[in-house]
Amino acid sequence: MPTAADPAPANERLDPQEMVVLHRVFRREIPLLANLIEAATPGDRRRTDVLADHLDLILGALGEHHEGEDHLLWPKLRERAAPGDNVVARMADQHEAIAGALATATELSRRWRTRADSETALRLAEALRALDRHAAAHMDEEEEHLLPLMADHITPREWTEVGERGRRSVPKTRLLTFLGAILEDATAQERELFLAQMPAPARLLWHTLGTRLYKRTTTRVRRSDAVVPQA
């Protein structure tokens, strides 16, 4: 088991860049959805449903990502990386603030889906911007201070458990959409890393169906196309 005095061997070290790639989804989608919801025409229930469906996917993924860290990462880091315990404690405290903002946005999203009114839309947009401020500050600090600790004290298998938990939380019908969201701003190397971890049938499904599905989804949500690399 890795400890502060006994970092993981080089061939077992975690490459935490995967978390940075995942963070880009939340950095992009939350403020984008705030703007789109604010601009939605009151009473347009079809538009409301499209945006609320996408928002449910993003908020659910963010909440599950943080719960996975709370249960599967923070306890291990507290045990193994004692000099960095203050960093871990700070991350946990920030999660509490994010959870509060997330709960507010989730409740307002449900209310807006029901009412499709301008007042709730404006309140939801502001709640999403507040969530974005909390989440962006947390992700900045996490990427700067926590990822080096993870590289030394969390194994690739343990990080995979967090990812698997997150994937199980996404409805199967939305998995390709969320994969597209991850790949949208990824570099070629990052895309190769993500796709290499998928079984061959899943990679084939992404190339034959996923790219078209993601483009169709982003066109409906944003009313513009997202560029989705094929490989």
SEKE-244963 format. One record per residue (C-alpha): residue number from 1; residue in one letter; x, y, z. Coordinates in steps of 0.02 Angstrom, whole numbers, plus 50000, padded with zeros to 5 digits. Last residue first. Layout:
# residues N
   num   residu       x       y       z
   NUM        a       X       Y       Z
...
//
This chain:
# residues 231
   num   residu       x       y       z
   231        a   49485   50476   48368
   230        q   49330   50547   48283
   229        p   49348   50723   48350
   228        v   49185   50805   48406
   227        v   49163   50985   48349
   226        a   49009   51052   48436
   225        d   48867   51116   48327
   224        s   48748   51258   48365
   223        r   48575   51271   48439
   222        r   48661   51245   48606
   221        v   48552   51105   48674
   220        r   48481   51035   48512
   219        t   48644   51052   48416
   218        t   48738   50981   48564
   217        t   48628   50826   48564
   216        r   48639   50797   48376
   215        k   48829   50812   48382
   214        y   48834   50693   48528
   213        l   48725   50565   48441
   212        r   48827   50574   48280
   211        t   48989   50547   48375
   210        g   48915   50409   48481
   209        l   48842   50302   48343
   208        t   48977   50223   48234
   207        h   49133   50290   48321
   206        w   49065   50276   48497
   205        l   48989   50104   48465
   204        l   49156   50043   48396
   203        r   49243   50104   48553
   202        a   49113   50013   48659
   201        p   49138   49851   48562
   200        a   49328   49867   48586
   199        p   49315   49886   48774
   198        m   49352   50062   48835
   197        q   49516   50111   48919
   196        a   49596   50149   48750
   195        l   49457   50274   48715
   194        f   49503   50380   48865
   193        l   49690   50378   48832
   192        e   49671   50412   48645
   191        r   49559   50558   48682
   190        e   49689   50628   48801
   189        q   49826   50612   48671
   188        a   49719   50697   48538
   187        t   49682   50838   48660
   186        a   49517   50840   48751
   185        d   49392   50983   48730
   184        e   49249   50879   48660
   183        l   49306   50711   48728
   182        i   49225   50727   48899
   181        a   49062   50796   48830
   180        g   49061   50657   48700
   179        l   49080   50529   48838
   178        f   48932   50610   48924
   177        t   48825   50590   48769
   176        l   48882   50411   48745
   175        l   48834   50369   48924
   174        r   48662   50452   48914
   173        t   48554   50299   48871
   172        k   48647   50199   49002
   171        p   48594   50321   49137
   170        v   48749   50395   49220
   169        s   48778   50336   49399
   168        r   48866   50177   49344
   167        r   48992   50283   49249
   166        g   49034   50383   49405
   165        r   49063   50227   49509
   164        e   49174   50159   49371
   163        g   49275   50319   49369
   162        v   49302   50316   49557
   161        e   49352   50133   49550
   160        t   49473   50176   49409
   159        w   49560   50295   49528
   158        e   49591   50150   49647
   157        r   49658   50043   49504
   156        p   49774   50183   49446
   155        t   49847   50191   49623
   154        i   49824   50339   49739
   153        h   49971   50400   49846
   152        d   50101   50483   49737
   151        a   49995   50539   49589
   150        m   49854   50583   49708
   149        l   49967   50698   49806
   148        p   50021   50786   49646
   147        l   49835   50801   49598
   146        l   49790   50888   49761
   145        h   49881   51054   49753
   144        e   49864   51131   49580
   143        e   49722   51028   49506
   142        e   49623   51031   49668
   141        e   49650   51218   49689
   140        d   49584   51259   49516
   139        m   49445   51130   49534
   138        h   49386   51210   49696
   137        a   49386   51385   49625
   136        a   49292   51323   49472
   135        a   49164   51228   49577
   134        h   49121   51373   49692
   133        r   49110   51501   49551
   132        d   49014   51379   49440
   131        l   48889   51343   49577
   130        a   48857   51530   49595
   129        r   48836   51542   49406
   128        l   48716   51395   49411
   127        a   48614   51477   49549
   126        e   48607   51637   49446
   125        a   48541   51541   49295
   124        l   48414   51451   49406
   123        r   48349   51615   49477
   122        l   48333   51686   49301
   121        a   48241   51531   49240
   120        t   48128   51534   49392
   119        e   48075   51712   49351
   118        s   48060   51678   49164
   117        d   47935   51535   49177
   116        a   47948   51355   49114
   115        r   47841   51305   49264
   114        t   47872   51119   49288
   113        r   48048   51112   49213
   112        w   48087   51272   49306
   111        r   48042   51193   49474
   110        r   48150   51041   49442
   109        s   48294   51153   49388
   108        l   48270   51261   49543
   107        e   48288   51107   49653
   106        t   48446   51050   49564
   105        a   48523   51224   49570
   104        t   48495   51238   49757
   103        a   48562   51063   49789
   102        l   48717   51100   49686
   101        a   48751   51261   49781
   100        g   48741   51167   49946
    99        a   48847   51024   49880
    98        i   48977   51149   49817
    97        a   48995   51223   49991
    96        e   49014   51049   50066
    95        h   49139   50999   49933
    94        q   49244   51150   49980
    93        d   49260   51081   50156
    92        a   49320   50913   50086
    91        m   49450   51000   49976
    90        r   49513   51097   50127
    89        a   49528   50938   50229
    88        v   49628   50856   50088
    87        v   49746   51005   50079
    86        n   49769   51004   50268
    85        d   49809   50819   50258
    84        g   49954   50849   50140
    83        p   50090   50806   50263
    82        a   49988   50651   50313
    81        a   49981   50579   50137
    80        r   49937   50397   50166
    79        e   49793   50395   50288
    78        r   49714   50561   50241
    77        l   49741   50517   50058
    76        k   49651   50352   50077
    75        p   49502   50432   50167
    74        w   49491   50571   50034
    73        l   49490   50454   49884
    72        l   49348   50327   49888
    71        h   49208   50403   49992
    70        d   49228   50590   49969
    69        e   49303   50573   49795
    68        g   49158   50466   49737
    67        e   49036   50589   49815
    66        h   49120   50728   49717
    65        h   49105   50639   49551
    64        e   48926   50589   49592
    63        g   48875   50769   49621
    62        l   48961   50829   49463
    61        a   48885   50689   49358
    60        g   48710   50725   49423
    59        l   48730   50910   49389
    58        i   48787   50877   49210
    57        l   48654   50748   49166
    56        d   48513   50847   49249
    55        l   48570   51002   49154
    54        h   48554   50909   48990
    53        d   48376   50856   49030
    52        a   48333   51031   49093
    51        l   48395   51109   48931
    50        v   48294   50995   48818
    49        d   48141   51001   48932
    48        t   48141   51191   48937
    47        r   48155   51201   48749
    46        r   48003   51088   48728
    45        r   47913   51184   48865
    44        d   47928   51353   48779
    43        g   47826   51449   48908
    42        p   47960   51580   48938
    41        t   48084   51588   48792
    40        a   48255   51527   48845
    39        a   48393   51659   48860
    38        e   48424   51634   49046
    37        i   48425   51446   49019
    36        l   48555   51461   48880
    35        n   48668   51574   48982
    34        a   48664   51464   49137
    33        l   48687   51311   49025
    32        l   48850   51381   48957
    31        p   48909   51424   49133
    30        i   48882   51242   49188
    29        e   48938   51156   49027
    28        r   49114   51221   49004
    27        r   49194   51212   49177
    26        f   49094   51055   49215
    25        v   49157   50962   49061
    24        r   49332   51032   49084
    23        h   49341   50948   49255
    22        l   49336   50778   49170
    21        v   49493   50819   49070
    20        v   49581   50880   49227
    19        m   49532   50719   49316
    18        e   49610   50615   49177
    17        q   49770   50715   49196
    16        p   49795   50625   49362
    15        d   49919   50500   49288
    14        l   49923   50371   49427
    13        r   50087   50286   49466
    12        e   50099   50098   49450
    11        n   50248   50090   49330
    10        a   50338   50225   49429
     9        p   50321   50128   49592
     8        a   50195   50204   49713
     7        p   50266   50320   49843
     6        d   50336   50246   50004
     5        a   50365   50376   50138
     4        a   50194   50456   50118
     3        t   50120   50282   50101
     2        p   50074   50170   49955
     1        m   50000   50000   50000
//
